Amino acid sequence: MKSVFDIAVVGAGATGLAAALAFARAGFTTCLVGALDVHRDGRTVALLDGSVRFLRALEVWASIEADSAPMTAMRLIDDTDSLFRPPPATFHAAEIGLDAFGWNVENATLVERLAAAAAGAANLRLIPKRAANASFNEEVGRISLSDHSTVEARLVVAADGRNSLLREAGGIRTRRWTYPQSALVTLLTHERAHGDASTEFHTRHGPFTLVPLPGRRSSLVWVTSPAEAARLGALGNEDLAAAVERQAHSLLGKMQVEGPRAVVPMTGLSVERYFADRLALVGEAAHVFPPIGAQGLNLGFRDVASLYDAVVDARAAGEDIGHAITLRQYQRSRDLDVRLRTAAVDGLNRTLLAGVLSVDFLRGAGLIALSLIGPLRRVVMREGLQPSLGSPRLMRAEAP
C-alpha cells in the first residue's frame, strides 16, 4: 500500500523550502517536490523583522546572518520634481525598539541555506522532480510527477509560483494586471558607506531603491519604463554604473556594477481564495505585486507561518489537517493582510505614475505627516513590518 504523506509542498524556492522545513520540524511527514534553482541573477530579498524571527524558529538564520546586512534606517526621497515635493524623510528602527527593520541578503544565498537545512531535516523527503499534474478529492491530494510516479498527501501546499500548476488544478480563479514598468535589478559596490540605510527615490517612473549589503555594497531595484529598463540593461558595466550614480545623485559616490543583472516586468496577481480541497496556496501562487516596500517574500513567509498555525491547531484538536475547516482558518488569517498590502503597494506605485498635482499633494502631505507626527510614524513603521493583529506564532517575539 502506498504511504500518504501528511504534507506535500510543491515548489523548491525560498517559500516552499521554508514551508517544508516548518512542517517537518513540527513532526509532520513531509515531502518537497521540485528542483532547486540557485542561479544568481542580481536579486536580493529584504527580510523584515518577522521573517527573521521565523527563520530563527526554523534554526536557519544563523547560517544566513553573516551574508546579510541590517537595515537600521529607511530613507524616502521624493524625486518627482513635483510642485508639492516634500523634504526627505528618514525612519529609524530604534524608534520602535528594534536593532534593524530587517536584513538584506542575496536571494540565491537564502535558497542555498534553506536547502542545506532541508537536506538534513528529519521527517522531510526531497523529491527533485517536476510536478506534471495534480488532482484532489475528499481524502488526499495526488501529485503526478515528471517521471510518471505519484505522491499523495493529506494536505498539498502550492509554493509553485505565479504560474502555479496546482492552483489551476484546484480550480482557483485569479485576477492579473500589468504596469507600464519593468524593474532592473543588480548588485553594486560604491565608494561611500551606506550606513546600513536603505534609500528609496520616488521618481515619475517608479521607485529607485538602494538596499544595503555587507561592506560597501548595495542591491539596486530600479523601476522605470520597459523601454528604459531594456536600454539600461543593455549598457556596459561602466555606463550602467554611471547612470545609477546620476539617478542616486551621487549619494553613495562612484558606483561599480558587481555580478549579474536582470530586467523584470512589473505585474500583479490576486486569487479569489487561498485554498481548495486538500490544497493551500502560499507565496506567489497566492499573490504577486511590484517589488516595492519589501513585501513579496515577507508576505510569503507569513503565509507559511499562518498555515502552520492552522495545521498545528487542527492536529492538537484531533481534526483533519487538510479539511476545509482547517483551511478556512488559514484563509481568514491571510485575507485582510494580503489585500491591505497589495492595495498599499499598488496605490503608491500608481500615484507616482499619475503625474496629477492633487495626487502629488496628497502623497507629499502624507509623507510630511509621517515625518512630523511621531506616534503616527511609529504605528506605520510597525504595521509596515508586520500586522499587529493576528501575527503568526513563529513570527512573534516569543517564537517558537
HELIX and SHEET records of a PDB file:
HELIX    1   1 ALA A   14  ARG A   25  1                                  12    
HELIX    2   2 ASP A   49  ALA A   57  1                                   9    
HELIX    3   3 TRP A   61  GLU A   65  1                                   5    
HELIX    4   4 ALA A   93  ILE A   96  5                                   4    
HELIX    5   5 ASN A  107  ALA A  119  1                                  13    
HELIX    6   6 LEU A  165  ALA A  169  1                                   5    
HELIX    7   7 PRO A  226  ALA A  234  1                                   9    
HELIX    8   8 ASN A  237  GLN A  247  1                                  11    
HELIX    9   9 GLY A  283  ALA A  285  5                                   3    
HELIX   10  10 GLY A  296  ALA A  316  1                                  21    
HELIX   11  11 ALA A  324  ALA A  354  1                                  31    
HELIX   12  12 LEU A  357  LEU A  372  1                                  16    
HELIX   13  13 GLY A  374  LEU A  385  1                                  12    
HELIX   14  14 ARG A  393  MET A  395  5                                   3    
SHEET    1   A 6 LEU A 124  ILE A 127  0                                        
SHEET    2   A 6 THR A  30  VAL A  33  1                                        
SHEET    3   A 6 PHE A   5  VAL A  10  1                                        
SHEET    4   A 6 THR A 150  ALA A 158  1                                        
SHEET    5   A 6 GLY A 141  LEU A 145 -1                                        
SHEET    6   A 6 ALA A 131  PHE A 136 -1                                        
SHEET    1   B 6 LEU A 124  ILE A 127  0                                        
SHEET    2   B 6 THR A  30  VAL A  33  1                                        
SHEET    3   B 6 PHE A   5  VAL A  10  1                                        
SHEET    4   B 6 THR A 150  ALA A 158  1                                        
SHEET    5   B 6 LEU A 279  LEU A 281  1                                        
SHEET    6   B 6 PHE A 275  ALA A 276 -1                                        
SHEET    1   C 3 THR A  44  LEU A  48  0                                        
SHEET    2   C 3 GLY A 102  GLU A 106 -1                                        
SHEET    3   C 3 ALA A  69  MET A  71 -1                                        
SHEET    1   D 8 ALA A  89  HIS A  92  0                                        
SHEET    2   D 8 ALA A  73  ASP A  78 -1                                        
SHEET    3   D 8 ALA A 197  THR A 203  1                                        
SHEET    4   D 8 GLY A 206  LEU A 213 -1                                        
SHEET    5   D 8 ARG A 217  THR A 224 -1                                        
SHEET    6   D 8 THR A 174  HIS A 190 -1                                        
SHEET    7   D 8 MET A 255  VAL A 271 -1                                        
SHEET    8   D 8 HIS A 287  VAL A 288 -1                                        
END                                                                             
